[in-house]
Amino acid sequence: MLENMKNMLEKADNGKYAIPHFNINNLEWTRFILEECENLKTPVIIGVSEGAGRYMGGFKTVADMVKDLINYLNITVPVALHLDHGSSYESCVDAINSGFTSVMIDASKYSIEENVRITKQVVDYAHARNVTVEAEVGAVGGEEDGVADELAYAKVEDAVKLVQETGIDFLAPALGSVHGIYKGEPKLDFERMVKIHELVKLPLVLHGGSGIPDELIKKAISCGICKININTELQIAWSKGVRKFLNEDSKVYDPRKIIKSGESTMKEMIKEKVMLFGSDNKHI
Ligand code: 13P
């Protein structure tokens, strides 16, 4: 069932577990994620970046595909279709009008005042249409940054301001995680995480979930993280299966066989994350 993220994340916040956000790149990935999450009885968030949206033929194509697959596969667990790192008001409006149930507006690269202004605009448009909104404060680094530097950490007062002045549903405070593979041990600021969670009283989101050691993930969940974004580790798992298949069979050329050869390694990774996050059997 396609729904926004409110119910699933509030339940996760109360129950001290986290809902997985998995990024998609194509129809097959969507299918693998939906099938495995149905199997594990976990709610799931399908994340779509702007780049992935363009790659798949625009947000409307993506939304129609996700809806049709949910029907075709008889998926009964709650599914949210979420714009990941929406870079502008216009991009969020496009996703909402295309049928997304949730959007992230990422105006974190601007001053906090500008971040508040853009985020509030998105909240007003989204809430009138029953769409939930996630926003970011601080800066989640990229692969090139390796470990996040001190400046990237969200300031507590900025987090409170963004929540109070916009009415967002979920907050993604940058607290030391980075997108992609970590070059060193991530230095998550748990103290600040607890403080922000206590003050803003909203489910928190952890970006850059790939490559964070299990113990740190569990600690983050105990500190208020209710949604964890995974992209890179799914890509690595899928590629591993495909690479092995192609190495073992140099004559295969059927694209369906090639793309499907990453299914089992990808589903194993999905299961590993769901079990770690504790969201299995939360929808029976
Ligand atoms: P990773 O690529 O590190 O898993 O991060 C994904 C993410 O945060 C998407 O928003």
Boltz pocket constraint, residues with backbone or C-beta under 6 A from the ligand:
constraints:
  - pocket:
      binder: B
      contacts: [[A, 23], [A, 84], [A, 85], [A, 178], [A, 179], [A, 180], [A, 181], [A, 206], [A, 207], [A, 208], [A, 209], [A, 210], [A, 229], [A, 230], [A, 231], [A, 232], [A, 233]]
      max_distance: 6.0
